[in-house]
Every structure is written in C-alpha cells, then in structure tokens.
C-alpha cells in the first residue's frame, strides 16, 4: 500500500505540474468551478427563502444534502479522474505497457490522473461544511462517526462504478458517455432522493445506487438513518465492488491488445 501511495503521489505531482504550466488557464478553470458552485447555492437559497422547505426537509437539512453531494462528488472526481484519460490508452495500445508493470491492472485506469483543482476547491468546501455543522448544532459524535464510515463506503461504491466503466471501455472503447450518465445520475442526489416517486427511488437504490452513494451518508449525519438502511448500504457497496472486480477480470480476459 505504501508503494502504491508513493506512486500515486508521484503521478499526482506530475499531473499538477501539467495543469499549472499555464496558470491563467488553471485560474480560469478554477474560477469557473467556484462560480458554478456559488450560482447553484444562490439558486438553492432562493428556493428555500420562498418555501422554507423541500418535501419533508427544512432549510438546514436541504443544505446538508447539497453539501454532502458536493463533497462526495468532488472527492471522487479528485481520486478517480484517471477514468477520463483511459480511452486514449486503449485506442493507442499504450495500456499494453501498463499491464507489464508490477502494479494492479486497475491502477492506471482509475488513479492515472489527479485533478489538483478539485483538491483546491475541496479544502474550503470542507471548512464551510464543518462551520455549517457547528452553527446549526449538528455536531454529534455518533452521527459523525457513522457519516465517516458511510463516506468511505461511498468511495468504495464510486470506485466500483468507475471500475465497471473502465471494463466497458476495454470491451467497447466507449467511456465518455457512460461517465456523463454516471455524473447526471449522481446529480439527482443534490437534494434528498425522497422527493422522487417510489419507482425512481427504487431504481436509484438497487439498480444504480445513487441513494447509497450520497443520500444515505447525509441522512446519517442528520440522525435520520435507520439500521436496516445502514446494513443495506454496506451490503450494496460490497456486492457492487465484488461484481465490478469480476467484470474487470472478464474484460481483461477479452482485451485485444495492440500486439494481438
């Protein structure tokens, strides 16, 4: 693990240098990310200022759902950005060289690129998140401990999604559309998924577990999560991770390398 961490830090350092070669471009890109986040925040406050609630949740709870969505979304983008750069490796045949290296076969596809700009936006977002919890008296040790466990569970689940998408890319060389489908589905959890009809909630829980990815950690933080949902979330993440690894091995077995 320490060796993999050192390699990841080296890759991240090189990716950061590449992004910061043109500081003005990086600054504008970062500014765009911040403005987009702030504009949606303004939109959210405008809605809540007129209605005061959304569904069965009050203003503070809705903001918590929104903040948890952004924390998980940005964190997964920061860690698993290599997926966005995987297709050129397959098309060019350069992935053959990665399979010869003494690294896990999924390391380069998942962790082969790190977006330093996501990290820059993630730090102040965490500070604001903790400040918001403090001023609304939401600091509860047991809820925070459960939230931390479920954040880790969400990272494993998101890793499984990204590994599945990379496996599809090996079989079909298609990845961009699947990534954006994943991003669009997760954006449905900006607010609590309880606002959707039962059929949609079922799909977002058992077919594409967006509920487990984002809504469940937010509910744990608010003290609204029941034990059956906790167990179900852990089971779904375990099954998704197991299935993703099996599908990944299947895809590698059908990989048509550049030399074949």
N, C-alpha and C positions, 0 to 999 in steps of 0.2 A: 504493500500500500504506500509506503514512504517513497519507493522508487517511482511509482505511478504519479504520486503527488509532485515529485520533483520534475518529472517530465511535463506534467500539466502546467506547472508554474513557468517552465521554460517556453512552452507553446504560447501561454497567455502573454508572457513578456514580449515575444516576437509579434504576436497579433496586436498588442497595444502600440508597439513601435510603428507597425504598418499603418494603424489608424491615425496616429498622431504625426505622420510625416507632413501632412497638410493640416496645421492646427485650425485654420479658418474653416475648412470643411468639417472637421470634427466638432468645432464650436457650433456651427450652424445646425448640424445634425442633432447635437445635444440640446440646443435651444428648441428645436422642433419637438423633441420628445417632451420637454418640460412644458411647452406651450400647449401641446395636445392634452397632457395630463391636467393642467390647470383649467383649460376650457371645459373639459368634461366635469371637473369639480364644480365650476361655476354653474353648469347646466344642472348638476345634481342638487346644489343648494337652491337653485331657482325653483325646481320642482318641489323640494321639501319645504320651502318657505311659503308656498301656496297651499299645499295639502297637509304638511306636517308629518305625513306617514306614507308608507307604500305597502299595500297589503296589510298584514298584521304587525308590521315592524315600524317603530318610531324612527326619528331622525338619526339618533346616535347609532342604532343598530344598522341602519342602511349605510351609513358612512363606514362602519366597521366592515361590512360585506365588501364595499368598494375598495377599501384599503387592503384587505386581505387578498382580494383578487389581484390587485396591482403588485403586491409583494410576491405572491407566488408566480405570477406571470413574468415579472422582470427577473426573478431569481432563476426560473427555468430557462429563460432566454439567455441569461448570462452563462449558465453552466452547460447548456446543450446546444449552443449556437453552431457547433460543427456540422449539424444536420443540414444546415442551409448551404454548406460548401461540399456536400458529399457527392452530389450528382456528377460534377466535373471529374472527380476521381474515378468514378465508374466508367464514364464515357471515354475518357482518355486512356484507361487501363493503368493509371498510376496506383490504384488501390492494390494491384498485384504486389507492389513493393512494400506496402504496409503489412500485408499478410506474411511477409518473410521476416518481419521484425518480431523480437521477443516481447510482444505486447498483446493484450486481449484484442481479439479481432474487431470488437466494437469500439475500441478506444478512440481511434482516429475519426470514425464516422460521428460519434457523439461529442467527444471532447476536443476535436481537432481545431477548434476556433473559439476564442473567448472575446466577447464584446466588452471592452473596458468602459464604454459609455453607459452600458447598462449598470455596471458597478457604481459609476459616479452618481447615477440617479437613484440607485438603491439605498445608498447610505443616508441621504437626507430623508428619504421616504420612511426608513426605519425609525429615525429620530422623531419624525412627525407622528408616526404610528404610536410610539411609546408615550409621547406627550399627550396625544388624544386619549389614550387609555387612562393616563394619570388625571387629567382634568375632569374626566367623566366617571371617576372612581370605579374603573373596570379592572384594576389590578387585583386579581385573585390568584393565589399561588396554585391551587389545584387546577383552575381553568387554564392558566398559563402553561402549566406542565403538560396538560392534555393537548393544548394547542400546539406546543412544541413537538410532541410525538406525532400529531397529525400532519404538521408541516413536513416532517421527514417522510411520513407515509405518502404525502402528495408528491414529493420529489421522486420517490421510487415509482409511483404511478406515472408521473410525467416521463421519467426515463423509459418506462415500458412503452409508452406511446411513441416516443422518438425512435426507440429501437425497432419497433414494428414498422414505422415509416421507412427507416433505412433498409429493412429487409425487403419491403415492397420495391424500393429503388433498385436493389440488386436484381430483382426478378423482372422489372419492367423499365428501369432507368427513369421512372417518373417519381418526383418527390415534391415539387413546388406546390402543386395543387393540394396534395394531402396535408402539407404543413399549414396552408391557409385555411383548409377546412377545420383542422385542429384549433387554430387560432380563433376562428369565427365561433366555434362551439364553446370554447372556454370563455369567450367574451359574453356569452349568455349568462354567466355567473357573476357579472358585475354587481347585480342585485341578487337577493336570495332567490334560488330556483323554486321556492314555494309559490311564487307569483304565477308560475306556468300551470297549464292544465295537467291533470294526473297522468295522461298518456305521455306528454312531453317530459314530465319529471321521471317517469319510468325509463324512458329512453336515455335520459341524461344520467341515470343512476346505474343501469345494468348493461346498456349497450356501449355507451361512451361515457364513462363515469365522471362527468364534469362535476356532479354533485359531491362526489367523494374528494375530488381534487381541490375544490375551493369552498363550497358551501359548508361542508362538514367541519373543517377547521374553524371557520368563522362562528358557527353555532357553538362549538366547544368553548371558544373564547367568551361568548356571551352567556355561557352556562345553560344553553338550551339543548344540548346533545344528550340523547338517551344512550344507555349502554348497548342496546341492540344495534344502534347505528354505528357505534364505535367498533364493535366486533365485525359488523358487516363491511365497514370501510377497510379494516385491516385485511380481511379475507379477500375482498375485491382486488386490493393492491397486490397481494401475494399471487393470486391467480393470474392477474394481468402480467406481472413480472415473469412468472413461470411460462406462460403462454408466449410472451414476446421472445424469451430466450430460445424456446423450442422452434418458433417460426424463424428466428435469426439463423439457427443452425441449419434448418431446412433450406433457407435462401442461400447460405454459403455453399451447401451441397450442390446447388444448381447454378453457381456463379460461373458465367462464361468469361474467363479472364482474357486479357489481351493476347496471351500466348496460345490460347486454345482455338 
